[in-house]
Amino acid sequence: MKNKKINYLKGSFLLIVIMFIVSCERNLSDEAVNATYPKTAEIFTDAPVGMGTDFYFPYAPGPDNPIGSKFNAWSVDTQVGYVGTSSMRFDVPNGDDPNGNYAGGIFRVDGAGRDLTGYDALTFWAKASQNVSINEIGFGEDFYPNKYITTIKNVNITTNWVKYIIPIPDASKLVNERGMLRYAAGGTGADKKGYIFWIDELRFEKLGTIGQPRPTIANGVNKTINTFIGVTIPNTDLKEIFNMPSGQDQIVYPAPAYFVFKSSNPSTATVDQNGVIKVVGPGTAIITGNVGGVLDTNTNEFIGGLNSIDSITINSLGTFSLPPTPTRDPSKVLSIFSDTYSNVPVAYYNGFWTPGSTTGSADFSINGNNFLNYTNFNYVGIATSNPTLNASTMTNIHFDIYIPNNVPSNFDFLVSIEDWGPNQVDNGTPQDDTRQQIFVRRSQVTADTWISIDAPLTLANKNNIGLIIMENINGSSLTNFYIDNIYFYRP
């Protein structure tokens, strides 16, 4: 009996220990699920608030700007402040500053993020040494994953302290946000002259006076795109419009993660979480978006939130015929635009000169093949001016052109090639620049098929080619065409 009692006690003790461990594990699990982050609203008052020790990161050089932002553009100014005696000071450099030709960077919490779900805006007071327009100011950028970036653009700042408000598109998303501020500011005027601006009392707030949020995925209009199977269409027009306490509207540029997207016909076009549309079959599909809601996958309907005030209708015309793949020796080609060859530096493919030019671009890609698509066409320029192109050994020019639907009866198309001479400046001196013209007539083209045009390169000087111009002439009413494989070559 004694032994049995001892064994029973041992079993009871073991059971208690197991129950205690299970109980502790359940408590820990519940605590992990319910973990919260600081709700600190202030970012900078007289000094950085709760940001840690390593929180400012200027933008580094990149492909579009090999110089990058000025590393020490930001500082704390102890002589200027809206409230108190200090403020955040931003010294925007001159555009020719070798240490950084603009000011820009992020302020990221050094440590765990903040719970911003109780706020509806980022607010701050700002002034500048002169009236200026700041390119971008916002929050949500932490360099990874940059999921909830929110920005306002072209922010006018005067020499007097003014309060600015950046509405939060959907605060419920910001449970653990580290990106407290982002900005990018360049110099003013043609010479990009530098200046100073200050920010103070930077914090998140619950104002309750921001109204009428209107998310958009297509600039507020119902857009229709005629396209083909295999085309990928990125969405770069995501916005949300808010009515501000002043009564004026404010456009906010939110990251795609604030949106939920849907396609009315996924067999024609799908749309991913970033709003990128992929055309997968023939037919018609309507793409819409929603902020603050969810998509019921059973009904394909949004539940809750705010639907976008616009839509994108995809009309898939079926399979797209590709142009002939170039077969010329790459060592004998100078390519302006082609996926077959390495392209020379091109400053732009659509100069959109104003006043006068109406030409827009709806460039697209089909399974990795890229095409230039000029819309509302009257004339357009492709610049090989950075640097100018030395085509002295080339004898011909080639391009493939596709005119959808029909060729206008008055079609008359002119291609002009300009050499800018030794000074490499357009119209630098009248005697310096030369031009060759190539005419493409109605009899040379057919609708809905790729036409290859080859012409001799007869420029007297062709070692500083800076511009290729395409234009309607003699009243031609061509409005839309695709073009590919633009290159100079020799036999």
Secondary structure by P-SEA (a helix, b strand, c coil): caaaaaaaaaaaaaaaaaaaaaaaaaaaaaaaaacccccccccccccccccccccccccccccccccccccccccccccccccccbbbbbbbccccccccccbbbbbbcccbbbbcccccccccccccccccccccccccccccccccccccccccccccbbbbbbbcccccccccccccccccccccccccccbbbbbccccccccccccbbbbbccccccccccccccbbbbbccccccccccccbbbbbbbccccbbbbbccccccccccccbbbbccbbbbbbbbccccccccccccccccccccbbbbbbcccbbbbccccccccccccccccccccccccccccccccccccccccccccccbbbbbbccccbbbbbccccccccccccbbbbbbbbccccccbbbbbbbbbbbccccccccccccbbbbbbbbccccccccbbbbbbbbbcccccccccbbbbbbccccccccccccccccccc
